[in-house]
Amino acid sequence: MSDFVELIQEIYDAVGCPERWQRISERLADRSGLSPEIEWHLQTAAQAHAHHVSLTADIEMLSNTLDRLGLGTLVVDREMRLIRANTMASRLLRDESGLCLVNDRVKATSADGNAALRAAIGRASAEASDAAPSRRPFVLVMRPGRPPLSILALCLASQELRFFEDQMPVILLLHDPDLAAVPGPDVLRVLFGLTMRETELGGLLMRGLSVSEAARALGITIATARTLLAHLTVKTDTHTQAELVGRLMAIPPVV
């Protein structure tokens, strides 16, 4: 019985790992001697592995595209172990600019940011099978003296692979205002139907200013700024200032 359980565990542990899957496939190539139970588990795992390979190729293409648009991409597992980083994300990790790499795990450089990032990764994985998740996990990692790093966590696993969610990668889309241009006011107005004042406030918030700082810069009261912020969240279908900034920063610049 223990050999049966260990073999099934070995089959599922190989999902997503080409080398291990190759070994288990060669080992079980002669299926004539397999029990129906082992055969069923092998076929199920094979479907999950094929999906994982396809997903990895899609992520590779996405990462390269976003690199050209000035957005960073990190691919991690649920334990925050780094799987892949594109050029911009690698630079952020190397400079420890809001994020760093500790024992092959991605971490935020602040305790609060790290807790929020871990929660976002967990939520992205849990919502992978939802047909229409209510809110995407946004995180703002604060950095002293610099604009915050905006992070959007996504898991692209399909609903039928819910059983394998622990093995599905999570994509972290990163936007650093210091390294990539923010979307221009015309873009924001067209996309969300913003007024000029709403666009100006959104631009200042994307550059790391607080609501009170943005109010002073615009020469308006804090109450007016908060009203504008409320309008912005409604028009962008967001719920918090952090989510608003994350959504606006995720828009690639138009050149």
PELIN-V387514 format. One line per field, one symbol per residue. ss: DSSP state (A for helix, B for strand, O for the rest). phi: phi as a letter, one per 30 degrees, with the letter a starting at -180 (. if undefined). burial: b if it has 24 or more other C-alpha atoms within 12 Angstrom, else e. Layout:
ss: ???
phi: ???
burial: ???
This chain:
ss: OAAAAAAAAAAAAOOOOAAAAAAAAAAOOOAAAOOAAAAAAAAAAAAAAAAAAAAAAAAAAAAAAAAAOOOBBBBBOOOOBBBBBOAAAAAAAAAOOOBBBBOOBBBBOOAAAAAAAAAAAAAAAAOOOOOOOOOOBBBBBBBOOBBBBBBBBBBOOOAAAAAAAAAOOBBBBBBBOOOOOOOOAAAAAAAAOOOAAAAAAAAAAAOOOOAAAAAAAAOOOAAAAAAAAAAAAAAOOOOOAAAAAAAAAOOOOOO
phi: .ddddddddddddddicedddddddddcddddcddedddddddddddddddddddddddeddddddedcicdbccbcdciddcabdeddddddddhcjbbcbhicdbddcddddddddddddddddcecddbedbddcbccdbeibdddcbccbbcddedceecedcddcccccbcedcbdddddddddddciddddddddedddddjdddddddddcibdddddddddddddddchcbbdddedddddddddcc
burial: eeeeeeebebbbbbbbbeeebeebbeeeeeeeeeeeebeebbeebbebbebbbebbeebeebbeebbebbbbbbbbbbbbbbbbbbbbbbbbbeeebbbbbeeebbbbbeeebbebbbebbbbbbbbbeeeeeebbbbbbbbbeeebbbbbbbbbbbbeebeebbbbbbbbbbbbbbbbbbbbbbebbeeebebeebbbbbbbbbbbbbbbeebbeebeeeeeebbebbbbbbebbebebbbbbbbbbbbbbbee
